[in-house]
Amino acid sequence: MVTLYRTGRWKIAVYGREHGVPHFHIEGPTFRCSVSIADLEVIVGTMPAAVRAEALRWASDNRSMLMQTWKDLNE
């Protein structure tokens, strides 16, 4: 697992040995979700609206790094 962004009480991470479409995780103390890198759509899970807005803004700005990290850990 590689944590690419951390703030306050949540983080964005990419895990190795994953399956399915390239994705990342947004995790906090009371939530966890998986988000597709290609279209930034939530695959599974939920998160607070404020976290969603900030996390997806960061992910949009850093999509190429997310994809490269996913490839490095999973291909």
N, C-alpha and C positions, 0 to 999 in steps of 0.2 A: 504494500500500500504506500502510495506517495501522496502526501498532503501538499496541494499546490497553493492553497489560500486558506488563511485562518483569520477570523475576526471575532471578537467578543465571545459568543457562545456557540458558534457554528464553524464548519470548515467544508472545503471542497477537496475531495480525494478521488484518486483513480486506483483501482485494485488490479493486481495481476491474476492470471488464471481465471479470467471472467469469460462469459459466454454471451451470445447474442450480439446486438448492435453495439458499436462503440459508445460508451457512456461513462458518466462520472457520478459520484455520489455527493449529495449535500446532506450533512449530518449535524445534528445538534443534540442536546441532552434529552429531548423528548420527541424527536422526529428523525426520519431518515428517508431519503428518496433517491431514485435513480433518474438521470436525465440524459437523453440522447444528445450526443455531441453535434450531430448533423443538423438537427432542427430545433434543439433546445426544448423539446417537449418532454414533460414528465412521463416516464415509463411506468413507474410504480412508486407509491408513497405520497406523502403530503408534507407540507412545510408552511410556516406562517407567511402571510402575504408580504410582509416587509422583508423577510429573508429571501423569498422568491425573487422579488424585484432586484435586490442588491446582488444576489448570487447569479442570476441570469444576465445581468448587465456585465458582471465580471467575466462570466463564461463567454459571452459574445465577443468581448474585447480580447479574449485569450483562447479562442477556439483552436487555433493551429497548435498551440502548446498542449492543450488537452488531448487533441488527436495524436500528436507525436508521443506523448506520454502513454496513452492507451496502446498504441502500436508497440512501443518499446517493451511494455509489460505483458502483452498478450499475443504477439505474433512470433 
